[in-house]
């Protein structure tokens, strides 16, 4: 839940403003050809980031053989699949292949870890916080849809809507998605990081 809460706004920002980011960084011609690829990669980052959790659980439970078996099967499928997509769609196809593999990793790790290790009970409070994350994420996505629409009309207005959406998402996430213990842990981590950087 915490990882999803962090990844979603970052990747949504990248998805919404991918052409503009690439345009500022590498120039407009590259942005035109690679904007969609970056958007697809941002989706893959969400799946790939979340996939690390069940993967770490399998490693920590002394079952590294299961991810290895998954990777062997994936390699046999992924190589020709990626070749076909790259040949057909170019750089966008490469991004599609990678994002698909990340999504497959997440699904397969979840299935294998649940079958090998079982599932833990999720209390009512945890379910409620996950539901709040879903609703706040949906609201942020709607705000960014508005920002994308406004981008062709007025960049300042688009950035203002996106910034307001992020501010509301952060506030609601901090107050209603994170538990008091999680807020204390994050505060301690941030303060410790600031102290060590001085």
N, C-alpha and C positions, 0 to 999 in steps of 0.2 A: 504493500500500500504506500509506504513512504517513498520507495523508489519510483513507483508509477507517478506519484504526486510531483516528483522532481523532474522526471523525464518528459512528461506530457507537455508542460508549457514550453520547455526548451525546444522540443521537436516540432511542436505546433508553430512556434515562431519561425523556425527554419523552413517549415513547409509553406507557410503563408507568404514569406518574403524571400524565398529562394532565388528567384531571378534578380531581384534588387540587390541582394547580398553578393551574388556572383558578379553582377554588373559593377558594383563598387570595387570589388576585389580584383577581378580579372578582365573586366571590360564587357561591353554590351554584346559583342558577337559570341563570346563564350557563354554568356548568360542565356542567350537565345537557344543555343544548342544543348546546354547542360542543365537548364533550370528544372525540367521535369525529372531528370536523373537525381538531382539533389533532393527534390521533394520525395521521391521514392526512397532514397537513402534515409531520410529523416524518419520515415515509417519503420524501416528496418532497424534503426537504432532503438526504437521503443521495444520492439520484439526481442532484439538481441540483448538489450540491457536487462529485461525481465527474465530472459532465459538463463542468466548467470546464477539466479537464486536456486532453482532446482538442480542446476549443474553442480553448484557448490555443495548442496545438500547430499548429492550422490557421492561426491569426492569425500566429503567429511564423514559419510557413513561407510567408508571403506568399500565402495562399489564403483571404482573407476572403470571397471570392465564394461558397464552398461553404456556410458557415453562413448567409449571406444567402439563398441558394436554399432551404435547409431551413426557414428562418423564414417565407418566403413561403408555402410549401406548408403548414406547420404552422398559420399564421394562418387560412388558408381552411378548415381542418378544425377548429381549436381553438375558434373563435368559436361556431359552431352547436353543437358538442359541449358546451362550457361552458354555453351558454344552456339546453340540454336538461337537463343535470345539475342546474343551479341551480334550474330550474323544478320539477324532480322531487324533489330532495332538499334544497333550500335551501343553507344554509352548508356542510353536509357535501358536497353536490354540487360546490360551488365548490372545496373542498379536493381532491376526487377529480379534477376536471378539471386542476387545477394540478399535482398529483402525477403524473398520467398524462403531462402535457406534459414534466415533468422527466425521467421515465423514457424518453420518446421521444427527448428531446434527447441523453441519454447513449448510447442505442443508435445513433442516426443519426450522431452525431459520431464514435463509434468506427468504424462501418462506413466512413464517408466518409474519415476520416483514414487508415485502413489501406489503402484502395484508392488514395488519392491519394499517400500518402507511403511506403507499405510498412510492414512491421513490423520491429522490432529483435529480435535474438536475446536470449532470457532465459536467464541462466545457472542452474545447478543450485541455487546458494545462494539466489537470488532466488525460485525456485519453492518451495524449502523454507520460506522465511520467509513467503511468501504462504499456504502450507498451514497453518503455525502460527497465522497470524492467523485463518484460517477456524475452526480448532479452538478457539482461545481465545474468539473471538466466539460460537461455538455454546455454549460453557460459560457465558459471560456471559448469553446469552439464556435458558438453562435456569434460571440463578439468578434472573433477573428474572421468569420465569414463576412460580417459587416465591414471589417477593415479591408479585406480584399476587394470588396465592391467599391469602397470609397477610394481605393488606391488610384483608380483611373480618373477620379474626379478631383481629389485633393489629398496629397501626401500628408500634410499636417493633420488633417482630419482622420485619416487612416491610422496614423501613428498614435493619435490621441485616443481613439477607440481601443486600439490594441493595448496601449499602456493602461487605460482604465480597466480593461478586462483582466490584465495581469495583476493589477493592484488588488482588485476585488477577489480574484482567485487566491492570491497569496494570503490575504486577510482571512477569508473564509477557511482556507486550508489550515492555517495556523491555529485558528480558534476552534474549528469544528471537525477537522479531519484528524489532526494529531491529538493524541491523548496528553494529559498533563505531564506524565512521565516522559513522553517523547519530546515535548516542548522543552522540558528541563535538560534532556540529553543534548538536543540541538543547541540550546543556548550555551551549555557548558563547552561543547565542541567548538563553537564559533569563538567564544571568549578565549579558549585555550589556543586556538589557531592565531588569533590576533596577538596574544601575549608572546607566543613563540616566534612570531615574525618580526618583533621589535628588536 
